[in-house]
Amino acid sequence: MNVRYRVELSQIERTELRALLSGGKHASRKLKRAQILLAADARASDEEIATSVGVSGSSVYRTKRRFVAPAPPNGLAGAISFARDHGRRL
């Protein structure tokens, strides 16, 4: 089953993500997740997002799923900075 997650950012969330991308030093993983969420909010397809950001389609899917989940940990911050959890199944 192919589930589609629709990302809808508030104006505050968009501003936070753009500020994150516009300056300072941040982990590339965090920056790519911010780019994915902004592109998804602009209604780009998963394939377009993956190509433009330089990630796999599954990365786009996982980032969108994490943001749209019923209760993302710590809201937007949790969606873009979730750590890999090796060895534990969710």
C-alpha positions in Angstrom: 0.0 0.0 0.0 1.4 3.4 -1.0 0.5 6.0 1.6 0.9 9.7 0.7 1.6 12.2 3.5 0.5 15.8 2.9 2.7 18.3 4.6 1.0 21.6 5.6 3.3 24.0 7.4 2.1 27.0 9.3 3.6 30.4 8.6 5.7 30.2 11.7 7.1 26.8 10.8 8.0 28.1 7.3 9.8 31.0 8.8 11.7 28.8 11.2 12.8 26.4 8.4 13.8 29.3 6.1 15.8 30.8 9.0 17.5 27.5 9.5 18.5 27.3 5.9 19.6 30.9 5.5 22.5 31.0 8.0 24.6 29.4 10.6 26.2 26.0 10.8 23.9 23.0 11.0 24.1 19.3 10.3 23.6 18.5 6.7 20.9 15.9 7.6 18.9 18.6 9.4 19.2 21.0 6.5 18.1 18.4 4.0 15.1 17.6 6.2 14.2 21.3 6.3 14.5 21.5 2.5 12.3 18.4 2.1 9.5 19.8 4.3 9.5 23.2 2.5 9.3 21.5 -0.9 6.6 19.2 0.3 4.6 22.2 1.6 5.0 23.7 -1.9 3.3 20.6 -3.2 6.3 19.2 -5.1 6.1 15.5 -5.9 8.3 13.1 -3.9 10.4 12.4 -7.0 11.0 16.1 -7.6 11.9 16.6 -4.0 14.3 13.7 -4.0 16.0 14.9 -7.2 16.3 18.6 -6.1 17.5 17.9 -2.6 19.8 15.0 -3.5 18.2 12.3 -1.3 16.4 9.0 -1.9 12.7 8.8 -2.3 12.5 6.8 0.9 14.2 9.7 2.8 11.5 12.0 1.5 8.8 9.5 2.6 10.2 9.1 6.1 10.7 12.8 6.7 7.1 13.6 5.6 5.8 10.6 7.7 7.7 11.8 10.7 6.3 15.4 10.4 2.7 14.3 9.7 2.6 11.7 12.5 -0.1 12.2 15.1 2.3 13.6 17.7 5.7 14.4 16.4 8.2 14.6 19.3 8.8 18.3 20.0 6.8 19.4 17.0 8.8 20.8 14.1 12.1 20.4 15.9 11.5 16.7 16.4 10.6 16.2 12.7 13.8 17.7 11.4 16.2 16.5 14.0 15.1 13.0 14.9 18.1 10.7 15.5 18.6 7.3 14.0 17.7 4.7 16.5 19.7 1.5 15.6 18.7 -1.7 17.3 15.3 -0.7 18.4 12.1 -1.3 16.4 9.3 1.2 16.6 
